[in-house]
Amino acid sequence: MAKIKTISDKLAKRKCAEWLEKNGFNSLGLAKNSSCDLIGKKDGQKYFIEVKYSSKDDGNFFGTVMLTEMFQ
């Protein structure tokens, strides 16, 4: 029988938000109805953050975070 893979990026988003807060970001929240995952502020600038997550069968994961600064 084939193994069913469940992929969720919830843990990656939570860990990313924790790291961002420790590194000076504030007003962090999930980006709803948006093309990014998190929105936060640092030093008066607003950032839109995309979190990528991939998993391996042994439970280890590698995450990549891309920060995109949007000037409006």
C-alpha positions in Angstrom: 0.0 0.0 0.0 1.3 3.4 -0.9 2.3 5.8 1.8 0.2 8.9 2.1 2.1 12.1 2.5 0.6 15.0 4.5 2.3 18.3 3.8 1.5 21.3 5.9 3.5 24.5 6.3 1.9 25.6 9.6 5.0 24.6 11.6 7.3 26.4 9.2 5.2 29.6 9.3 5.1 29.5 13.1 8.9 28.9 13.4 9.5 31.7 10.8 7.3 34.1 12.8 9.2 33.2 16.0 12.5 33.9 14.3 11.3 37.1 12.8 10.1 38.4 16.2 13.4 37.5 17.8 15.1 39.5 15.0 13.2 42.8 15.4 10.0 42.3 13.4 6.7 43.3 14.9 3.0 43.4 13.9 3.5 39.9 12.4 0.4 38.1 11.2 -0.8 35.6 8.7 -1.5 37.1 5.3 -5.1 36.2 4.4 -6.2 36.4 0.9 -2.7 37.4 -0.3 0.0 35.9 -2.4 2.4 35.8 0.6 2.3 33.9 3.9 3.2 36.5 6.6 3.1 40.2 6.9 5.3 42.1 9.4 7.0 45.4 10.1 10.6 46.3 10.9 12.1 49.7 11.3 9.0 51.3 9.8 9.0 49.2 6.7 6.3 46.7 5.8 7.5 43.3 4.6 5.6 40.5 2.8 7.1 37.1 3.7 6.8 33.9 1.7 7.6 30.7 3.6 8.5 27.6 1.6 8.4 24.2 3.3 9.4 20.7 2.1 9.6 17.5 4.1 11.5 14.2 4.0 10.3 10.8 5.0 12.6 10.8 8.0 10.8 13.9 9.5 13.6 16.4 8.9 12.7 19.4 6.9 14.4 22.3 5.2 12.7 25.6 5.0 13.5 28.6 2.9 12.3 32.1 3.7 12.1 34.9 1.1 11.6 38.4 2.3 10.1 40.8 -0.2 10.0 44.5 0.7 7.1 46.2 -0.9 7.2 49.9 -1.3 3.7 51.5 -1.7 
